[in-house]
Amino acid sequence: MKWKKGLFDDIYQIYSDESSVGFLKRGTDSSYGEINGKPYLFNSVGAFKQIKIIYDAENYRKLGEIRLNDWTNGGTIILNNKLLGWKFKSFLNNELTILDTRGNDLLYLTSHGIIHTNSPEDLFILIGLVTDNIARHSRNTILFSAIFPLLILLIMWFVF
């Protein structure tokens, strides 16, 4: 499977072979996606938006949540009362994996648009894209929050 997204697009398109099987529309505080005709909603909560609640969008039933660890080097996913893990597999954070409790890959996703899944649960594909997106956004927010005061101090030092 593959995913595609234009540089400034908010929509990830998901393909199996060359056929479209779903999409994820990313928003500031929520994302909406469909995979094989089944709709899902992901709502952000918490400081720095480090938690996403996963809903079945047909009946707005909570299915689980995605949590980021500090500095977004990994986290947990609770789905249908099962605890899973996720982490980036590479130093550049361009390969994400969702793991079961034994450490086996359920989903492997790259920033180059490749998706490998070992799970019959289609929802993992959307969870992988949402997780990748919020981890990158959260990391950038944290880095900006840490660097911005230093930039202000440098500017003040040179000006005064």
C-alpha angles and dihedrals in degrees: 000000000000140000128208132193130169118237095257098024124115093204126085112202116209122208136187105201099324097323120104111239101169152329142223120216109201122211135178097262102006141030130204125204144168129204121185090345096308115120125217135181127207117197124190123229134168136040113318087008091272095154127061120191113214117218135182097237094208095067101007091241115160111242101175146293144264117224129191123214119224112293089013097262089138142318147179137284122204110198123172089343092306119122116225133170134224133194143160112259097203136055091240092053092235096124119060127186134189112212135199121225091275093054095254118146113251093173134011119193130179131199086237092069103264121137124187118179133185094183132089087216107102090193090075089072092059091041090054093052093045092047093049091049098048093043091054093044093047093047091050091049092050092047092048090049090052097043100040096071089050091052091051090051091050092049092048091049093053094042097047 
